[in-house]
């Protein structure tokens, strides 16, 4: 586990020091759980009517 946040609106930023090093063939997996209380099917999208889960990362 690298990062967990339950604050969807203001998820905290983290500074990995020392940096997380991924070797060739390694990667990251992102998982989310959403409690849908709307009664309609939700899909990934970029509007307020959709469910969003986006992972941002920087590399150097």
Secondary structure, 3 states (H helix, E strand, C coil): CCCCCCCCCCCCCCCCCCCCCCCCCCCCCCCCCCCCCCCCCCCECCCCCCECCCCCCCCC
